[in-house]
Amino acid sequence: MRLPQEMDDPNKSVEEKELVYDFNCVSCNLNEKAHYKGTKPPFSRNIILKYPSYVMKDPFSPPGKGEVLMLGADCAICDKPVCISKECSIFYMKLFCINCAKQSLEKFPVEIQSKINSNKK
């Protein structure tokens, strides 16, 4: 993943410029621009995420509505970005890429182990 870049808009002051993250899922290579990484997207309506996530403004909602799309988060083990697709990640208190989850299978509860094992990747 590349470092965030500032969006170039000559009409915005330095404080108003948004950072843009190149989100690239380590598992499926989903590649999108994320407008925010964290738990409280400044452009959303009172949304607080449970863990730091890559978020983009919803391109299908009217401007100024504050709708967001969560792309994914950094894996709690390897710290690499992974999307929220059930083929790529599993959530158990935190988000884990499926590869790390399979390698640490015995550390998860039995119910979660069966979900991890049923993953095709």
Order of alpha helices (4+ residues) and beta strands (2+ residues): beta-beta-beta-beta-beta-beta-beta-beta-beta-alpha-alpha
